Amino acid sequence: MTTRGVKFLQNWIAKNVTFEDQGEGRATILATECILAAATSGIVLVHMADDVEALERIILEAATHLAEPGTPGD
């Protein structure tokens, strides 16, 4: 992961992930959208996460955190 990639991911999540995005299927869709958006900025997956599954977990955790404030990630 790179600083640029992590910042991109944080910003992308803030703009695109809501508490309604809980669920593995939705996380998979969002991970794909994130990877495509990152590519247009010259950022590849390894700059943001170790692999697609890790990116999906990050997105799912963000959605869970939004739905249940106080969960890890505060």
Secondary structure, DSSP 8 states (H G I E B T S, - for coil): --HHHHHHHHHHHHHH--GGG-SHHHHHHHHHHHHHHHHHTT--GGGT-SSHHHHHHHHHHHHHHHHSTTSTT-
